[in-house]
Structure formats: C-alpha cells, structure tokens
Amino acid sequence: MSSKERRLRDTPTTAKPRSRRLAPTAQQFNDVKERGASYNKTLPRPELVQVVDFFAGCGGMSWGFAQTRQSGLAYDVLAGLDIDTHALATYRRNLEAKPVEQDIRDIASDPELLAELVDGFDPTERPFVFLGCPPCQGFSAHRKKDERDDPRNNLIREFARVCVHWRPDVVVIENVPEMLRGRYEHYYREAKSLLEDAGYQIAEDVLDLSQYGVPQKRRRSIVIAALDRLPTLPPPPL
C-alpha cells in the first residue's frame, strides 16, 4: 500500500464540526478600540417614528421599541403613561422617555390633554404609533372563581377612544389570551369595533412568545391595527 493510500485510509470520513464563532462583546469592542483599531458601520439616518406607550408599567413595551433599529427606521419613544407611581419610577430609571402619571379615562374624556402631557408629540409628523397593554387581571384565567367583572376591563375601550381621536398609523395591543377568547372578550370586541369604524384594519391572534425569543412558555394575545393596510402578524422565527 502506497503512502498516499495509507493517508486516505487513515483520514476520517466525517469532518469535525466547526466551532461556533460568537459575536464580540461590548467589552471586546472597547478593548480593540483602545489598541488603536476601530469598528465602524455607518447606517443611514433613520426615519423616526413617534411612539406613545399607554399602560406603560415599568416600560417593557417602550424598551422593546426603543431598542429596535432597522437600517432606515427607528422608534422615538416619547412617553409612557400609567397611574402606578412605583412602576413609573422604574420606567424613569430604564428609559430616556418621559414617564407620565395620568389616568387613561381622563385622556379619553379629553383627548387633547395628551398633547399637553407628552412633550414633543406632533400628530402632523407621520407615522406615529400608540401602544396599549391594558391591565390583564380582569381578563386572566387565573381568576376563574371570581365572578366579579373587573372595572379595569373597560380600559381597553377607553384606549380605543383615544386612538380614534388621534388616529395613529399603527396601534399595538398585548394582553393575556383570554382577552380574545375569554368570558370578558366583549370588552375587546367593543374596542375593536371602535377602531374598525374609524377605518382601521386589524390582525389578531394568540401567539406563543417562546417562539419569538422570550425565554419562557408565554402565550399572549397580540393585536395590530393599521390605517393604510391590513397588517400581518410576524411568523415565528424559532
């Protein structure tokens, strides 16, 4: 047997798996920069989309939009509104947007109040987005034995009234699955009717957010309403 034949015989038929190359951390980038090198990627100046977050809590939705950047699009979160002082204190620490302590019912009764509360909000600058994640406790299946109708369930309709007045280009709503398919879903249906009568087209479904990168099994109602087209819910990437 020739030496070439021996090498072929001794060569494994299955290639070794290539090690996964991890993206550099922020510290590694800083270390490289200190050594005199640099990493620069120039993106075009993005179109800024105004965002106002109702029922903002500690700012989860605001944070997600603020951290989202496409090559030509970025979200400018102007404010987060809530009535929970402690939640807004957390919002203030985590986001540059202004926390506003105000009841949605006051704004629904006088929608122009929003322009006074939110610095920089200009409805003539399109597009802009309203986020609304109303309290879930009244809809949740965890209160099956509680027959009382939680008055907070009606807040989604108040939010819809604000949307009808200001006519944001897109409205995004998130809640527990029972908002769409539970015994109190009529509150959502009433809000949906208000939006549809105002010209909005709506996509809705219950999605498993673990398929979208959330590190837990979490099913949620997701609603997207848009003025100029029928929106689609994104397919799961995972």
Beta strands, then each sheet from edge to edge (+ up, - down):
strand 1: 47-54
strand 2: 69-70
strand 3: 73-82
strand 4: 98-101
strand 5: 128-132
strand 6: 170-175
strand 7: 201-208
strand 8: 219-226
sheet 1: 2+ 3- 1- 5- 6- 8+ 7-
sheet 2: 2+ 3- 4-
end
